[in-house]
C-alpha cells in the first residue's frame, strides 16, 4: 500500500468519511506524495496533452495578444507592467511567451516583469531551471498573499480544472441534494453519500429545474476555483484576468444530457471513471463551471469581456498576425500547430474567459 493511500485511509479512520473535494486535494497535492507534487511528463510521454504540448506557436500567439493588452498600460513608459502566470507547470509556456516577446516586441519585453504564482516547491525548481536564461526577469511567488498589485495580464492555462471539486447528487425521492464522499471499507476506498458540507446555494442548478432532474444526477461545485479566481481578481488593479480551460456554462451542461458529472481520471492518455483507483498515480480533473468563475470575478468588481472557444480566441490573434507588417511565414509546422490548437474535436473546444479592470 502506497504512503499516500495509507495517509488518506488513516485520515478517514480518524475523522470519518471525507468529501470528494478533500480526497481529490490529497490525491493531487499532498506534499511529496500527490500527483502534482512529483515530477511528471506532459505530452506523449505523460498522461495527457495540453496546448503547450503542441509546440511553441501557442505561446507566440499569447505573447502577441498580451503585448496588445499591455500597450495601453505602458503609456510613456511609466510604472511597472506584469505578465503573471498561475501554475506554470514545467515552464515551457513561460519560455515560449518570453522568447516571442523578446523577438517580436522587444520594447514590451524590456519593460515587462514576468511573475509566476507557484505554491509547489517541486514545480518551482523545475520552472527555475527551465527559465534560468531570463535571470531576474522572472519572479516567483508561492501565493497571492505575497503578490503585489498587478498592472497587466494575469492568466492561467489548464489550472482551474485541477482544483478539487465537491460532487453532489440529486435524491429525486427526497427532492434533496446530497454530497458524494469517500470512505474506507477495510480493503479499499468506497463511495458513500452524506449531507452537504457547504451551503446548497453554491449549487448553481436553477431551483425550478431540480424537480425534473433524474435520480442521482451528479453535478460538481468548484468552490476552491471560485475562491482562487476572486482572490486573483482583487490583486488585479488594471489589465486582464484570463482563464484558458475546458468547461461549460450551467445551461450548456444541462442541455448536454450528462447526468454523472464531469470528473474524470487520466493515466497514460486513457480516460477512466474509476476516481478512487491508483491514488496519486492518475490525474483527476473536472470541467470548469464558467458561470461560477465569471460570477466570482464580477463580485470582485471585474468586467466580463468575453467567453470564447479557444478556436475563436486564437483565430482572432492569428488573423491579426497575418495582417501585420511582419506577416506570417506560413511554415508547415506552424500551420499544423495552429490547426491542432483550433480543431473543434481537440483543443479548439477549450474555453477562454476574459475579464478586466
N, C-alpha and C positions, 0 to 999 in steps of 0.2 A: 504494500500500500504506500502510495507516494506521501511525502511530507505535507503537501497541500491538502490532499484528501483527508489525512489524519487531522489537520488543523480545523477543517470545516466540520468534520464529524464531531470533534471534541467540543466545538462551539455549540453545535446543536444539542449534544448530550447535556451540556451545562446550562444552556439558556432556553432550549426548546426550538421548535421549527423556526426557520428564518424566511423572510420574504425572498422571492427570487432575486430581487434587486441586490440584496446582501450577498447571496450566493454568486451572482454574476460578478459583483465587485471583487470578491475574493478570488474567483477563477481568473480574472483578468489582471488584477492589480495588487494582489498580496505581495508584500515586499520579498524580493528574491525568489518567489515561487510562482507568481501569476504569469499568465500567458504573455503579457506585455512587459513583464519585468525580467524576462530572459531574452537574449539576442535571438531575433527571428529574421528570416529572409522574407522579402515581399517580392512577388512576381512568380516566375516559372518554378523556381526552387522552393518557394514558400507555400502558404496555404491559400493565398488569394492574390488577385491583381488589383492595382489601383491605377488611376490616371497617370501617376508618376512612372509606373512600370512600363508604360507605352514608349516613353522617350522624353527628350528634353523639350519638345515643342510645347507641351502643356505649360511648363514653367515660362517659356518665352512669351506665350500668349498672355499669361497672367501678368508678367512683367510689363508688357505694353499697356494693359488696362490699368494696372496700378499706377504707372507713370502718368497717365492721363488724369487719374483721380488726384494724384499728389500735386500736379501742376498748379492748381488754384491755391493750394495751401502753401506754396513755395514762392509766392509773390515777393519780389525784391530780395529774395534770399534771406528773409528774416525769420528767425525761430527754427527750432528743430522739427523735422518730419520723420515719421517712422513707418516701416512695414513691420507688422507684428504677426508672427505665425504661431498658432497654438498647436502644440504637439507636432513637432517636425519629423517624426519617425526617424529615418536614418540620415536626414539632412540633404537628400538628393534634390528635393524640390526647392529648398532654400538656395542651394548652389545654382540650380538652373535659373532661378529668378535673378540672383545677384549677377551671374555671368551675363545674362541677357541685358540687364540694366547697364552694366559696365561697358558692354559693346555698343548698344543702340542708343542709350540715354545716359551718357557719362555725366551730364550736368545734374541729373537726379541721383545717380549712383554716388557722386561725390558728397551730396548733402544728406542722403537718407541714412538713418540708423536702422539696422535690422535686428529686431528683438525676437527672441524665441521663448515662449512660455512652456516649460517642460518640467513637471514635477518628478519625473523618473530619473534617478541618477544614472541608471544603466543607459537609457536613451540619450541622456545629455552627453555622456562620454563618447558615444558613437557619433553624435552630431558635431561635437567639438573637433573630433578627428577629421571628419568629412569637410569641415568648414575652416580649418586652421589657416588656409591661404588667405582668408579675408581678414585675419587679425582682429583688431578692435572694432571693426565694422559691425561685428555680431556680438550681441549681449544675451545672456540667459537669465531667466527668472523662474523660480520654482512655483510661483502662483501669483494671483492678482494682488495679493497683499503688498508685495514689494514692487509692483509695476507702477511707474509714474503715469501721469496723464498722457494720453495718446492723441497725437495730431497726425492722422494719416490713415492707414489701412490696417485693420485687424481682421485676420481671416483664419479659417480652419478648413482643412481638406480631409474629409472622411474621419472626423473626430466625433461628432455628435452621435453617430451610430454606435460608438463604442462606450457610451455612457450606460451604466446599469439602468434597467427599467423594471418597474413593477408590472406584473401580469395580473389582470383582473378578469374574472369570469362572471357571466351573467347567469343567475339562477332564475330560470323562467317561471318555475313553480312559485317561488317566494317573491319574485319581482324585486330582486336584490342583487347588488354586486358583492362578490367575494374575491379574496386575494389568493393567488396561487403561491404556495410556499413550499419549501424543501425540508424534508425530514429524513431521519436515518432509521432504517428498519432492522438494523443488526448486521446486514450484509452489504447494503448499498444505499444510495440516495433515492428517495421516492417523493412523489408529489402528494401534497395534501391541500385542502382549502381552509381558509380562516377568514375572520372578519378583516376588513381593510385596516391597514396600518397607517393610513393617511386620509385626509378628507375626501369624501366622494365627489365634491365639487371640482376636484382636479381631473376627473374623468370627463373628457370633452365630448362624449357622445350625447347628442341632444336628448333631453329627458323625454320629449314627446315620441321619440323613436324607440326607447328602451322596451316598451311593452311588446314590440314586434320583433325583438331580437330572438334568434334561436337559442335554445338552452345550451349553456357552456360556451356561448360566444365569447371570444377572447380578444382583449384589447390591451395595449401597453400604455403605461403612463411614465414618461421620461422626466421625472421631477428633477433629477440631477442635471440633465442637459438644459432644462429651462432655467434653473438657478445659475448655472455657469454662464448662460447667454446674458442673463440680466446683469451679472457682475461685469461681464465684458462690456456691456452697453454703458455702464456707469463710468468705466475707465476711458471711454472714447469721448474726448472733448470736441473734436471736429474730424470729419472724414467719413469713412465707410466701415461697416461691420458686415462681413461676408461669411456665409457657410456654404460649402460645396459638399453635398452628401446625397445619399439616396433616401427617399421618403415620400410622404403623401400629405395631403390635407385630409381632415376628417371626412369630408364629403367624398373625396376620391377613394378612401379606404372603404367606406360603407357601400359605395357603388361597385367596388371591385368584386364583391361576393365572398371575400375572405372571411372566414369565421374562426380561425385558430390563431390569429395574431401573426406577427412577422418575425419573432425572434428565431434565429437560425444559428447553427454551428457550422464552421468551415474547418476542414482539415485536409491538406493535400489537394485542394481545389474541389473537394467533394462536399456537397451540401447535406446536412443531417438535421433531423428534428429531435434527435436524442440529446437534449441540452444538459443532461446530468451525467453524461459519459465523459471519459478522457479529461478529467478535471485538470485544468491548467495546460492542457496539450491541444486544445482546439479553441479557435476564435469564436466568441459569442457576440452577436450583433443584432440590432433591431432597426427597422426603418424609423426615420426621424419624423415626428409629427410636426410639420412645418407651421400649422396653425398655432400650436402651443409655443413654438420658438418665436414666431412673429409677434404674438401677444406679449411675450416676455420682454422683447425689445421695445415695443411700443409703450409698455408700462414704465420703462426706464427713460422715456422721452425721445426715442428714435422714430424717424420717419421711414416707412417701408417704401423702397424704390421699385423693387421688382422681385417676383418669384418666377424664375425661368427654368427651363431644362438646360442641362449643360450644353446640349447641342445648340440651343438658341444663343446662349451666352457666348460660347467660343466662336460661333459663326459670326456674330456681330463684331468681335475683335478681329477675326480673320479678314473680314471684308474691309475693315479699316486699314489693316496691314497691307492688303493687296492694292489699295488706292494710294498708299503713302509714297512719297518721292523715292524712297529706297526700294519700294515694291516688294515682291515676294518671288524668290528664285524658283519655286515650284519643284524642288528636288523630290524625287520619287519617294525617298524615305520619309520626308516631312509630310508629304501628301498622305501617305499611308497612316502615319501617326494621327493626322487630323481626322481622317475617316474613322479610325477606331475610337477616337475621343468623342465623336459626334454621332456614332451609329446608334439608332434608337433601340437596337437589340442588345447593345452593350453599354458602354459608359455614357453615351449620349442621353440616356434616360435619367441620369443623376439630376439633382435639382440645385439651383443656385439662389439663395436668399440674400438680397442686398438691402441693408438698412443704413441710414446715415444720420448724422447730427451736424 
